[in-house]
């Protein structure tokens, strides 16, 4: 995200909260439910002794998921991967390109594996797909 800010576009503003943006994206890709992400945010604030107002914290977490994990990250990470792929082709290192991974689609649906995406394509909700995936694994 810092590289995207530096070389492409300042999409993930405020350098100090990039770790939070990265955490939100990783949790989203792991299939965490919104309630679980909010719960973890509350636990973090309590553990570190930070004051918070519950309605504000809930809205802020939901806003981060919507704006970062579902909008900015797919858009700009996809652009970054496209540029990286062009560079790999130009230096004749096509072997490093992984065509099976589409970070934009993964972030849009909030899943990190082909199996999870297939379960969603079959009609399961994201939460149901994650629960079934955990049983399969």
N, C-alpha and C positions, 0 to 999 in steps of 0.2 A: 504494500500500500504506500509505503514511503517512496518507492521507486516510481510508482504511478504518479504520485504527487510531484516528484522531482522532474520526471522526463516526459510525461504525457499531459496531465491536467491535474490541478489541485482539487481532486474530488473528495479526498479524505482529509479535510481541513483540520487544523489544530493538531500538530504533530504529537502532542502529549496524549491524545486519546486514541491514537492509532492502535495501541495494544487492545483497547476496549473494542474497537471496530473489528479487529482480527478475532477476538474472543467471540463476539456475536456471530461472525461468519462461521467460525468453526463449530460452535454450538448448533447453529442452524443446519449445517451440513451433517452433523451427527444425528440429526432428526429430533433434537430436543423440542418438546412442546413449548408453546409460549408461556404456559403457566410454570413449567420447570425453569425456564430462563428467568422469569420474574422472581421465582423462589430463590434461585441462586444469587440474583442481584440483591435481594433483601438480606440473605445470609451474609453476603460480602459486606454490606453496609453495617450490619450488626457486629460482625467479627472485627472490623476495623474501627468501630466506634464512630462511624460517620452518621451524622443526623440525616434524616430523610422524612419526607411526607409520602405516605403510601400511595395516594392517588397520583402524585407527580412521578414517583418512581415507576409505577405501572405504565403510565402514559409514555414516559421517556424510553422504557424498555421496548414497548410496542413500536415507538417511532424509530428506534435504532434498527429493529428487525426489518421494518418496512423500507426505510430509506437506505440503510447500509446493506443488509444481507439480501434483500430482494430487489433493490434498484441499482444502487451505485456499484456494489461489488460485481454483480454479473456483467454490467455494462463495461466497466473499466478493466476488470480482470480478463474478460473476453478479448478486448482490444489489445491488452498487453500480451496475451497468449498469441494472438494473430501476428503481432509485430515480432515476437520471439520466433514464431514458426517461419516467417519470411527471412529472418536473419539466419536461422538454421539451414534453410534451403540455400541461401547465398554462400554459406561457408561449406556447403556439401555435407551437412550432418543431419540429413533427413531421418536417420536412424534414431535420433533423439526425440522425434515428434511422436506424440501419443495421440492418435486420432480417436481412440475410444473414450477419451475424457472431454466432455464439454462442460466447462465450469459454469457457463451461463445457465444451461439447463439444470444442472445440479443445484445451483443456488436458487433458481426460480421455484423449483419444487421442494427445496430443502432436504435433499438426499445426497449421499456421497457414494453410492454404489449403483452399478447397473441393475442389480437385483431389486433394490428399493424402487428404482425408476420403473422397472418392469411391473412390479406389484401395483404401483400407482396407475400405470397404463392399463392394467386389468380392471381398474375401477375402485381400488381401495383408497381410502383417505390416507393422507400422509401419516397420521397417528396410527392407524390400523396397519399400514405397511411396515412401519418401524417396529410395532409390537410383534407382528408375524415374523419379521426378519430376525428379531432377537431369538424367537423360538426356533427358527430354522438353523441359526448359527449354533 
